[in-house]
Amino acid sequence: MEAFSATLQLDPTLLQGLRHSLAAWLESAGAPIAERNSVLLATHEAAAHAMQTGRTGGTVDVTATKDGSEAFVVHVRSDGVWEQVGPDTPWSGLGLIAGLMGDVSTQASHTLRMRTSLS
């Protein structure tokens, strides 16, 4: 199956289109509804944060694949810097994402990698 890929300008009104196209891709990839909903919510939260922290004129890139173990892996990249969750961190969305996805990590401070856990 071909990977999902989308590039968005820093415009929150584009998130609805991202959700619709990612939902269609997840359905065609055979994601059960509960897993699909988790991926959609986590990706929306990550992309919204990437838009808020991105540099003016930048973009947010979202890719999704299904790995060999049948888990879904999503990368959300922007030119902003991802914050870590802590007592002084204003963005609690990373905690939400971690609760929805089985494995979450930042890569090179500009990319958030999320992977679903397998039941």
C-alpha positions in Angstrom: 0.0 0.0 0.0 1.2 3.5 -0.9 2.1 5.8 2.0 -0.1 8.8 2.9 1.5 12.2 2.4 0.2 15.8 2.8 1.8 19.2 2.9 -0.2 22.0 4.5 0.4 25.7 4.8 0.2 27.1 8.3 -3.6 27.5 8.1 -5.7 25.7 10.7 -8.7 25.7 8.3 -6.7 23.0 6.3 -6.9 20.5 9.2 -10.4 19.4 8.3 -9.2 18.3 4.8 -6.2 16.6 6.4 -8.6 14.6 8.7 -10.8 13.6 5.8 -8.0 12.5 3.5 -6.2 10.6 6.3 -9.4 8.9 7.3 -10.0 7.7 3.8 -6.4 6.4 3.6 -6.6 4.6 7.0 -9.9 3.0 6.0 -8.4 1.7 2.7 -5.4 0.4 4.7 -7.7 -1.6 6.9 -7.5 0.3 10.1 -10.2 -0.7 12.6 -12.5 2.2 13.6 -11.0 2.7 17.1 -7.5 2.7 15.7 -8.5 5.1 12.9 -10.0 7.5 15.4 -6.9 7.4 17.6 -4.6 8.1 14.7 -6.9 10.9 13.4 -7.1 12.7 16.8 -3.4 12.4 17.5 -2.5 13.6 14.0 -4.9 16.5 14.2 -3.4 17.6 17.6 0.2 17.2 16.3 -0.5 19.1 13.1 -2.3 21.9 14.9 0.6 22.3 17.2 3.1 22.2 14.3 1.1 25.1 12.7 1.2 27.1 15.9 5.0 26.7 16.3 5.9 26.8 12.7 7.8 29.7 11.1 5.8 32.2 9.0 5.5 31.0 5.5 6.4 27.4 6.5 4.6 24.2 6.0 3.6 21.1 7.9 4.3 17.7 6.4 2.3 14.7 7.4 3.2 11.2 6.3 1.7 7.9 7.4 2.6 4.3 6.6 1.6 0.8 7.7 4.7 -1.1 8.9 5.5 -4.8 8.6 3.9 -5.5 12.0 0.6 -3.9 10.8 1.0 -0.8 13.0 0.5 2.7 11.6 3.4 5.1 11.8 2.8 8.8 11.4 5.4 11.6 11.1 4.4 15.3 11.5 7.1 17.7 10.6 7.4 21.4 10.6 10.2 24.0 10.9 9.1 24.8 14.5 10.4 23.1 17.6 8.5 20.4 19.4 8.2 20.9 23.1 8.5 18.2 25.7 5.8 17.8 28.3 6.7 19.0 31.7 5.3 21.1 34.6 6.1 24.4 32.8 5.1 23.3 29.3 2.0 25.1 28.0 1.3 22.4 25.4 -0.4 19.4 27.0 -1.3 17.9 23.6 1.8 15.7 23.7 0.3 13.9 26.7 -2.9 13.4 24.8 -1.0 12.0 21.8 1.0 9.6 23.9 -2.3 8.3 25.4 -3.7 7.7 22.0 -0.7 6.2 20.3 1.6 3.4 21.6 5.0 5.1 20.8 5.7 8.8 20.5 9.1 10.5 20.0 10.5 13.7 18.7 13.2 13.5 16.0 15.6 16.3 15.2 13.3 18.8 17.2 11.2 19.3 14.1 9.4 16.0 13.7 7.0 14.1 15.9 6.9 10.3 15.2 3.8 8.4 16.4 3.2 4.7 16.1 0.0 2.8 17.1 0.3 0.0 19.6 -0.9 -3.4 18.5 -3.5 -5.1 20.6 
